[in-house]
Amino acid sequence: MTPALNITRSILGQPWHWRGNGTDGRDAGFMPDDLVTQLLLARGCLREDVDMHRTPTIRAFMPDPSIFQDMDRAAGRLADAVQAGETVTIFGDYDVDGATSAALLIRLLRDLGLVARAYIPDRLMEGYGPSGEALVRLGAEGSSLIVTVDCGAQAFEALAMARDAGVDVIVVDHHKCASALPLAHSLVNPNRLDESPEGAAFGHLAAVGMAFLLGAALIRTLRVRGWFAQRPEPRLIELLDIVALGTVADVAQLRGLNRAFVAQGLKVMAQRRNIGLSALMEASRLTRAPLCHDLGFALGPRINAGGRVGKSDLGVRLLTTEDPQEAFAIAAELDRLNEERRSIEGDVQSQAEGLSAAQHNRAVAVIAGEGWHPGVIGIVAGRLKEKLGRPAIVIALDGNGVGKGSGRSISGVDLGAAVLAAKDSGLLVAGGGHAMAAGLTVAKGALDALIDFLDARLSEDVARAMGAKSLLIDAVLSPAAVNPAFVAAVDQGGPYGTGWPAPRIATGPVRVIKAHIVGTNHVRAVVAGDDGKSIKTVAFRQAETDLGRAILGAPRDRRLWLAGRAKVDDWNGGSTAELHLEDAAWSD
């Protein structure tokens, strides 16, 4: 990669490089004069595909659902249930992906004339995924068909119990699969090891994306059977707001079909047709049209709060209700629970950071604590991963010597596969996940062996990933050029997120005019270039890092290069641009 601004070691200890050498080497002779085209090419887009990626549509990126193993079989069984008026239960995970997947299928089945039941297990009492007891009980209560969403790929015992009880189970999941598959009626998962190359290419979809494809296959099956001869055909496209929310909140890579899901889903969400989502936006004090980051930082955490520290079914109830008063009440409760979650998370975060020093020489930081709330360990693991720059697993130990853990990884390190291998080696009671996130259950006495196993398996991958770490820069601007017009221009290359990163700009050299700490360790500053033009900056949760200390203590006679994302600060109706800092480097 080409060095950016000759910075080989920044304040955070990393080099800066130009992203993609301008065109990612794919079309070196093509020098676009359009900013959005440059951004698309730098993210791996081929020149001939620029128009398709500039305005991602479902039609352009949607595959034939039949390419996936078991998809037609699952759609056929669901169609049978619709036509026969069977009792169906949608069994979802307690996170946003599970809630949105369940809500999508429930709303679609309702439009098809079938009222399906939702079942979301309690995080503390039942744990992750379907239990055999729950599936058998649902069957005894009348459900002849159960669809598990965002879970089930590793539920061997539970699905065997359901089959013995005569209950059909369709699994719709996206987590890593073992070579053997559980005994389900059908298992739709692009990450099956026996999936076709065409289907495996969609392994980055969240479960809600797979649920959408199942919905499309179901409608097509019913259309062939003549089901819509005298009844209207549902408009699946109107459920894209739910798909967008689940995709972003599950941190799925925003490339290909996922970008189309989010781009088109945001348009549907802006119309506020889903009264539950509309109520949640009001509870989040979101008055403008939602943006991609609102899904991940405002709406998603509130849906998650129900599963983390409250009632696990609040999210799916909110997304499926047709009663405005119920929607308002649930949204208010989720907002309250989100504040409670923040407080609990802060306590666990502080303790976990204190324990992390003992893991400084390990490839994966595995931090365990007694009495920690299992509902916040995933968030804390993500915070630790960002702070340490390597994968982190946070484990909440109960009084019986059993720990529930959640892990987050860095790019280039497949944590889900490692956890699955640890389970297969007998080190875990349960475990699974995908490349960037994993969950596990482990006996306290097996912790040291687990740490050694992960260290041996992932040390080379982590060292390689950390050694290749650099800050990728898309453009360099003067402070005066960081303005709302520039932000609006680069937004046309979105939606941005994991796998399709928002443009990162460098500006400088600048002097720090003033700087202070606000909120929870955030550093706000005003900086100015040599021409006297100034901009506002903010470095979130950086007050106690080298970056925060450098900004707060920068002498007036030294200049800095700054790097980060340009954003419009619309707080209280404002519209000024500011730079969200990610790194800095001394220029002299």
N, C-alpha and C positions, 0 to 999 in steps of 0.2 A: 504493500500500500504506500501511496505517496504521503510523506510527512506534511502535516498542516502547520503553517506558520513557524516551521523549524522547532516545534515543541516536542522534545523527546522525553521529557519528564515533567509532568505538571505538579501542582501542589498536592494532588491526590496520588502522585507517583505513577502516572501512566502517560504514554505518548498520545499525541493527537494525530489522526490521519484523515485525509479526505475520503468521504464515503464513496466506494465503488470507482475510484479514479475517474469520476465524472459520468461514466457510462457502464461501469461494472465490467469493462473489457469486452462487452458483447457486440459493440458496434463502434469501435474506436474512431472510425472515420466520420461519424455523424455527430455534429456539434449543434445541439438544439439551442435556439434563442428564446425558448419558452420555459419559464421557471418550472411549471408543473411537469412538463415533459422531462426536464432534467431530474426532477425528484423521482419520477416513475422509473427512469432508466437506472438511476443509482440504486434502486431497490430491486433490481433484477428483472425488470420488465423488458421484453424484447421490443425493438422499434416497431415491428409490425403489429404488436399488441397494445400499443400506447392508447389508442382510442377506446379499446375495450376496458382497459384499466382506469382510464380517466373518469369514466362514468360506469362503474360496475353494476350490472343488472343481473337479476336472477336468470333470465333467459340465456345470457351469454355464458354463465358459469355452471348452471345446473346440470348434473349428469342424469342419465336414465337411472332411476332408483333400482332397476332390476340388475344392475351390475354387482350389487352387494349380495353376498351369501345370505340366504334365508329371507331376503326382503320380500319376494313374491309369496313365499309361504306365510310369512307374518301378515302381510296385507290380506291374503285370502282368509286367514283365520279371523282377523278383525272384521272383514266384510261379512263373514258368516254370522258373527255376533251382532252386527248392526241389523242385518236382515231378519234374524231370529229374535231380536229384542232380548238378548242374554244380559245377565248381570255381569258387569265388567268393573274391575278395580284397577286404577293406575297407581302403582307403587313407586314413589319417587324418593330420591335422596333428599336430605334436608338442606342442601345448599341452593344457590340461585339456579344453577344448571338443572338440578333435580326439580325445583319448583316450577321453572319455566317449561321444562319438558312435559311435566305432568299437566300443567295448565293448558299447553297447546293441544294435547290429545283430548283432554276433557272438553275443551271448547269446540274442537272439531267434531267429536262424537256427539255433542249436544246439537250442533248444527245438522248432523245426520239423523237426528231423532232418537239418539241413545244417551240416557243420563248415566254417566259413569261416576263411580265413587273414587275419591282420592284417599290414599293412605300414605302418610309420611311418618317414618319411625321416629321415636324420641331419641335424640342424640345420647342422652345420659342413660336412659333405661334400656334401650334396645341396641344402640350402636349403629354402625354403618351397614347399609345393605339389607336385603331381605333375610329374615330368619325363617326357619322351617315352621316354627310355631305360628308365626304371623300368617304365613301363606296358607297353612292348613286351616287356621281359624277363619280366614277370609273365605275359603272354600266352603267351610261348614255354614257360614252365614249367607251363602247363596251365590258367590262369585264363581262362575264356571270358567272365566278367563281373567288372568292377571297379567298386566303389562308392567314390567319393571323398567324404569327409566333412570339413567345415570348410575346404575348399579346392577349387579347380577352376574357380571362376567366371571366372578370367582366364587359364586354362591353354590358350590357343589352340593353340600349337604342339604341346604334349604330347598333347592330345586328338586332334589331327589325325593324329599319328603312330600313336596307338592305333587309330584308325578304319582307317588304311591297313593295319595289321597284323591287322585282323579281330577286334579286341577291343571288346566293348560296354562303355561307361563310363556309369554313372549318377552325376551330380554332385548332392550334397546340401550346400548352402552357405547362408551368410547375408550374405556380404560384398557390397559394391557391385558392380554389373554394368555393363558398357559397353553401348552401344546394340546392338552386334553380340554374339552369343553364340558360344562355342566349339562345335565339332562333337561333341556328346555324344549318346548314345542318348536321354537325358533329363536335364534340368537343373531341379532343384527348389530354388527360392530365392525367398523372399518379396520380395527386393529386385531382382528382374528389372524392367527398365524397362517390360516389356510385361505385368507382373503385373496381375491384376484388382484393383479397389479393395478387394474383400473380402480377397484374399490379401495385398495390400500393407499392410493394417492390422496384420498380424503381422510386420512388418519388424523388430521389436525382439527376436524370438526368437533364441536362440543356435542354433548348428548342431545341438546335441543335441536341442533342442526340435523342429526340423524332422525329425530322424531318428526321434523318437518318433511324429510324425504319419505319416511314411512307414511305420513299423512298424504303426500302426493301419490304414493303407490296405492294407498287405500281408495282414494277418490277415483283413480284410474280403474281399479278393479271393479268398483261399484258401477262405474260408467259402462264398462263392458257388459256387466250383468243387467243393464237396463234400469238400475235403481233410480235414476234421475229422470225417467220418462215423464213422471207426473209430480216431481218435487224439485225445488231449486238445488243447484249444485253449489256447495260451499265455496267461498272465495278464500282459499288458503293464504293468499297473499296478504290478507288483512290481519293475519296472525304474526306477521314479520316483526312487529314491535316486541313481542315476547321473545322471538328468536334472537333479535339483536341484543336484548338485555342479557339473556343467558350466555350468549357467545362472548360478549365483552367481560361479563362478571366472572366467567370461568377462565379468563386470560387465554382464550384460544387464539392461535395465530391468525391475524387478520390478513390472509392472502386468499386469492381465488374466490371461491364461493362464500367464505366467511366475510370478506369485504363487501360482497354484494348483499349478504344478509343484513349487515349493519348499515350500509348506505341506504338501502331501501327501507329497512326497519325504522330508522330514525325519521324518515318521511311519514311513515304510518303513525309513529308515536307522537309526532307533532300535531296530528289531528285529534289526539286525545279521545279516541273512540272507546278504548278500554277504560272503564270508569275506575277500576282499581289502580291502574297505572297513573291515571289522571290525579287521583286522590294522593298517591304517593309523591307525585311531582309537587303538589301543593304542600304536603308535609315537609318536603325537602326545600321549600322556598324557591322552587324553580319556576319562574314566570315566563321565560323565553322558550323558544324551541330547544329541545334537548340536544346536546352534543355528545360525541362518543365518550368523552371522559366523564360526563355526568352519569353514564350507565355504570362505570366502574367505581366512581368515588362518591356518588350521592344515592342513586337508586339501589344499586346492587348491595351495598353494605346494610341498608335498611331491610331488604328482603332477607339477607343472611342473618340478621339479628334475631329473627324469630327462631331459626334453627340453632343458633349459637347459645342464646341465654333465655329464650322464651318458649313459646309453643311452636313446635316444628311445622305445623300445618298452616301457620298464618300467611306465609307467602303464597301458597297455591290458592288459599281461600281468597286472598286479595285479588289475584289475577283472574279468577273465574267468577267472582260475584257479579250479579246484575243489579244489586241493591246499593244505591248511592250512599245511604246512611251506613250500611255495613262497611262499605269501602272506606268511608271517612274514618270510622272508628278503628278499623284494622290498621290503616295508614298511620293514625296517631299513635297507636300502641307500638307499631314497629319503630317509629321515630323515637319514642321513649326508650324502648329496648336497645336501640342503637347507642344512645347516650350511656346507658348502663354498661353496654359492651365496651365502650371506650374506657370507662373507669377500670373495669376488670382487666382489660388488655394492658393498660398502663402498669398495673401492679405486677402482672406476670412478666411483662417486658423488662421491667427494672431488675427483677430477680434473675431472669434468664441471661441478661447481659452480664450480670455479676458472675455467673457460673461459666460463661463462655471462655474466660481466660484459660481455664484448665484444658480447653480443647484446641489451643492455638496451633498445635502441630499435627492435627488430624485433617484428613481430606474432607470429611463431613463433620460439622459440629453437631454433636448429639447431646442435647441438654435436657435433663429430666428433673422434675420437681414434684414434691408431695403437695397435694391439695390444689394444684392449678386447675382452673376451669377448662375442660376439654373444648369448650366452644370458641376459645380465642387462640388456641395454640397454633393454628394455621397462619393466622395473621402475624403472630409473634415470630414464627419461623421465617416468614417473608421479610420482616424487618431485620432479623439477624442476618439473613442471607445478603441483604443489601449492605449492611454494615460491615460484615466480614469478607464479602466478596467471594464466598464459596457456599456450597449447599449447607443447609441447616435443617435439623429435625428437632422439634420440641415435643417432649413427652410429658403428659400429665399422669402421675402415679396415684392410684387410689389406695385405700387402706388395706387392700387384699394383695398388694404386691403385683398388680397388673397395671401396665401403662398403655394409654392411648396416645399415639403419636401422629404428628402431621409434619411433612417435610416440603421444602421448596428448594429448587435447584437453580443452577446457572446455565446459560446457553452452552451446549456441547457436552453436558453431563446428564445422562439418562437415569434419573433417580428412581423412577417407577420400575424400570427393569431390574435395578439393583435390589430394590425392596422385594420384588417378586422372587428373585433368586435367593434372597435371605429366607423367605418363607419356604421355598422349596428345599432349602438346606436344613429346615427344622428349627431355625432361630426365632421365628415369629409364630404367634398364634394365628394371626391373619395379616394380610398386607397386599398392597397393589397400588396402582396409580398410572400416571403417564410420565413423559420425560421430565416435565417441569414441576410436578407435584406428586406427592404420594402420601398414603395413610397406612398406619400399622397398629397392631396390638402386640405387645411384648411383655413377657414376664420380667420383673425387676432383676432377677438373677441372671438373665440372659443379656443384659445391657452391654457389659464389657465385651462379650463375644460378638454382639452385633456391631459395636464400634470397630472392632478389629476386622470384621468381615467387610464392612463398607470401606474401611481404609485400604485394605488389600485390593478390593475390586475397583475402586474409583480413584485412587491416588494419582495414577497416570493421567486419567481423563481430566481431573481437576487441575493438575499442574499444567497440562497442555492448554486448558481453557483460560487459566489465570495468566499464563505466560503470553497468550495471544491477545490479552485484554488491551484495548485501546479505546479512546474516545473518538467516534466518527463524526466528522464535521461536514455539513452540507454546503455551507456558505459563510463568508465573512462579510459583515456589514459595519458601517459606522453607527455609533449610538443613535444618530438622528434618523437612520433608515429603519430602526426597529420601531415600527409604528403600526396602527390598526390596518392600514392598507396592505402592508406586507403580510400580516397575519392572515388577512382575508384571502390573499393570493395563494399562500401555501396551503390553506385549508382546502383548496380545490383538489389537492392531491390525496386527500383523506378518503375514508376515515383512517386514522392512525391508531396504532396500538401494538401489541406484541406481534412480532413478525413483519410489521409494516410501520417502522418507527417514525414518529413525528420528526420533522426537520430540526436538526440541531445547528445553531448558528454560533459563530464566534464574533466578538466585537472587541474593539480596543485599538491601541492601548488606551486605557482609561485610568483615572485616579478616583479613589473612593472619597467622596465629599462628606458623607456621613453614613454611619451604620449603627444598628442597635438590634437587640433581641426582642422578638415579639412572640406571643403565644407560647407553644411548647417547643422551645429551642429552635425557632425559625429566625433566620438572620435577614433583616431588611436593610437595604442600602440604596443610596443614590450615587451614581458614578457619572463622570463626565470625561469626554474626549478632549484632545488638545484644542479643538475649536470651541470648547465651552458647552457644547450640546450635551444634555444629560438624559439619563433614563433611570427608572426605578428597577431594582432587582430584588429577588427573594430566593434564599437558599433554605429549603424546608428541612427541618430536623438536623441542621448542620452546625449548631452553635458550639458543640463540643468536639467537632472534627477539625482536621487541619484546614479544610476549606473555610469553615466558619471562623476559625481563629485568624486566618489570613485576612479575611474581609474586615473583621472587627478591629484588627490591629494594624491595618495597612497604613504606612506612613504617607504623608501627602506628597513626598518627593519621589515615590516609587509608583510605577505604572504596571497595570495588569492586563493580560488578555483574559476575557471571560467567555465561557461556553455554556449554552443552555437552550431552552425552548422559549420562543417568543409567544406570549399569550396576551389576550386582551383582558384587562381587569374590568369586569362589568359590575363589580360590587356597588350597590346603591345607585344603579343606573349609570355608572361611569363607563367610559370607553377609551381608556388610555392603555397603551401597550407597555408591557414590562417583560423582563427576562427572568425566567425561572432557572437559577444557576445549578449546574451539575459539576463544574470544575473551573479552575482558574490556573493561570501560569504567569510568573513574573516576566515582564518584557524587558526590564533593565535592572 
